[in-house]
Amino acid sequence: MTTRDAFLSKIRAAQPVARPRPEVPLFATPEGDLKARFFTALTAMGGTCVEASSLDEVNALIAARFGSSAVVASAVDGVHGTRALSPDTVPASLEDVDVGVVKGRFGVAETGSVWFSEREYIVNSIGYRAQPLVVLLDPSTLVEGLQQVYRRDDFKSARYAVLVTGPSATADIEGVLIRGAQGVRSLTVVWIQ
């Protein structure tokens, strides 16, 4: 047995015993319309919500808000981007993207968060490189709270998952709130079915 094999066999032998994960309890949730609760939570975190009835309306919104010269990386079929995204896209190549457009799998009313996996982002860096992030979200996909997120099959099967709640922010320097400190500087959720 080589030194390498001996080393690896010791690591394998020291692996912890697999134990079932603890059951996540379901807590009582506030009453009220999920969409209204989501809107309130997202707004408190610095995000915005707008309505759109079609992808043409989304395209017009992006053009009006960010201008025709904006570099747009879209992970949503039917939303025009100037930068193509594929699983082979080098993440660092998105460094000059002005606007990222993605479709959220579902939203969380409790926190105003939107859930993404590698399937939604296509290239994970789109959620961090693009300063404004535009998220298309179907209001029928909203869940009550975080405890429902952990019970979903898509959460359990994702290799990568992230909950995004508004633009990034910090208040650790003299208690001054700064939005867009790193990562996404603005988050716009577009309600569309």
N, C-alpha and C positions, 0 to 999 in steps of 0.2 A: 504494500500500500504506500503510495506516495505521500509526501507531507501535505500536499493539497487535498488529496482524498481524505486523509485523517482529519484535517482541519474541517472540511465540509461535513464529514460524518458527525463530528462533535457538535457542529451548529445544528444539524438536523435533529440530533438526539435531544438538544436543549430547547427545542420548540415547545411553547406552552401548549397545554392540552386545550383542544377546541371546546369552547363553552358556548351555550346559546346566548344570544344577546338578550339583555333585559327587555321586558315588555314596556313600551312607551305608553303611559297612561293617557287617556283622553280627558282633557280638562274641560270644564264648562266654558263656553264661548259667549261673548256678548251677543245680544239679539240685534237684529237690524240687517239691512241689505248688504250683502257681501261687497258689491261694487262700491257703495258709499263708504264702507269701512276701509276698503283698500285705498280709495281716493284720499281719505282723511289721513291715513298712515303714511302714504307716499308723499303727500304734500308736506306733512310735518318734517319729512326727511329731505325736502328740497327738490323732489321730483315733480313733474307735471303730467297731467292726463289730458288727452284730446280725443275727440270722436272722429271716426272716418267710416264711410259707408262702402268704400271700394279701394282697391289698390291704386287706381288712378288718382284718387283723392290723397292717398299716402304719398305718391310720387310728387304731386303738386305741393303738398305740405313741406316735403323735404326741399324741393327747389325754392319755394318761397322763403323758408326759414334759413337755409344755408347757402343759397346762391347757386348759380349754374356752374361756377368754376370749382365747387367743392369736390374733393376726392371722396367718393362714397363707396364703401365696401358693404355689399348687401348679401346676407345669408338667407334672404327670403325670395323665393321665386315670384316674379311679377313686380318686384320693387327694383327699379333700375339702379345699378351701381356702375361706377366707372372702374372699379377694381374687382376682377373675378376672384372668387373664393372657391377652393377645392381642398380636400384633405391633404393634398400635396403642397399647398401654399406654405412657403417658409414664413413662420410667424414674424420674424424681424422685417419682412418685406412690407408689413402693414404700418411701418413707422410714420409714413406721411399721410395716412388716412385721416380725413377731416371728420367724417361721419360714419358710424357703424349702424347697420340696420339688422336686427335679429327678431325672430319670433319666439316669444316666451312659451314654454310648454304649459305652465300654469302659474297663477299668482296666489299669494297668501294674504288674505284680508287682514289678518291680525297685525302684520308688520308692513304691508305695502311692498312686499318683496316679489320678485319675479324669478322663477327657477329656470336654469339653463344647464344643459349637459353638452358633451362634445357634439351631439347631433344638431343642436340648435346653433351653436357657435361656428361649426365646421372647422374654424381655426380659433383656438382658445384665446389668442391674443387680441381678437377683435373686441372682446369685452373690456380690454385694458388699454389698448393703443388708441382707439378712437376716443376723442375728447367728448363730443356729444354722442350719446347712444340712444337710438330710436328703437323702441320695443313694440312690436305688434302683439296684442294680447286679446284673446277671446274672453269676454267676461263670464262665459259659461264654464270656463276652466278654473275659476277661483275656488280655493279651498278655505275652510274656516281659519285654521291655525297651523303652526309648525308641527304639532303632533300628527296631523293628517299627512304631512309631507313624508315623514319617516315610514309611513305605512304603504306608500305607493310603490307599485312594482317598478315603475320607471326610475324611481329614486334608488331602489335596491340594485337595479341592473346597470346603472350608469358607471362608466369608468371614471368620469369626471363630472362633478356637479357643483353648482354655485348658486347661491341666492343673492340677488342684487337688490339693494334697497336704496334708491336715490343715488345722487352723485356722491363721490367720496368726500369726506369732510374730516376736519380735525379741529379741536378746540384746546389743545394741550399747551399752547403758548399764550400765557397770560389770559386764558379763558376766552380768547377771541375765536369765534366760529369762522372757519375758512372752508368754503365749499370748493370742491375740485382741487384739493390739496395734492392728490396724486390720482392717476387713473381717470375715470370718467368724470367730466366736469358738469355735465348735464344729462339727465335721464328723462326722456319723454316716452310715456306709455300711450300708445294709440289703441283705443278700443275698436276692435274690428272683428266681425264674426266670419 
